[in-house]
Amino acid sequence: MKRKIINIDEKKCTGCGQCIPDCPEGALQIIEGKARLVSDLFCDGLGACIGTCPEGAISVIEREAEAYDERAVMATIARQGKAVIKAHLEHLIGHGQKALYDTAIEYLIESTIPIPDHDNTSYPRKSGQKVPKQTVQKHTAGNCPPGPDAHHPFAACPGSSARSISRNTPAINRQPSEKSESELRQWPVQLKLLNPAAPYFDNADLLISADCVPFAYAGFHTELLRDRIVIIFCPKLDSDIEGYITKLAEIFTRHTIKSITVVHMEVPCCGGVRYVVDQALGQSGKMIPVTDKTILIDGVIAP
């Protein structure tokens, strides 16, 4: 696609690095003594880095470039702390990028990362609509709503709210069922530990599961895991989501995968399992059939 993107004049660039701090998206790095645009994916083309270049080596041009991915950018920015997140949000709002700003806020909500206080008074809105400073008004359906504490907007997130689950039959009266066998066919199971070249992925049916699912769903082994290779991770608590996408894409690329079953809990943040799978499929260019299953908190599979 043709879009606006940063261009660096290598003849003018001295490699001073003053542009780097003003690119929280991580699109710029100093390589071999010159500032380089390392990823079209991370450059929004808004030019925050231009004003700090003392040599005038940076400009915005329009050319064929990979589409900017705000979610991929937020995965990088979130690891850099509150100040960088704040700067990025204000950068988007300051340039009128309402859709990208909303995506960034949604990513923070889904990842249970507190939204830092920031100036969003220029948030694009209808005439007469008031948006109080430092308060995010837009939260799309299905995302965790803000809690009562403005400095910790995830206090009411259903993914972390405590609850008791009642069972009709008291445990003392339950008859032990016939002992079931494990259906696990490989080790390890955590995505972080898996070797993408492992031979058990050849011609495999994959079960890609949020790691809470086996505890919530009693039929995990017999109904979900049987005859499948399992991959588990937590899209909410694990930090290297971009690394997970890359590793899954490598698995999909290296092997013939017959099918993918994605299973996650009903809480909104757990939907990130499907996001990781979809992004990995996009990177790999593979067309693999995907079945999506949701486990309710009371331990039953959603119809």
Beta strands, then each sheet from edge to edge (+ up, - down):
strand 1: 2-8
strand 2: 28-31
strand 3: 34-37
strand 4: 58-64
strand 5: 204-210
strand 6: 229-233
strand 7: 257-265
strand 8: 290-295
sheet 1: 1+ 4-
sheet 2: 2+ 3-
sheet 3: 6+ 5+ 7+ 8+
end
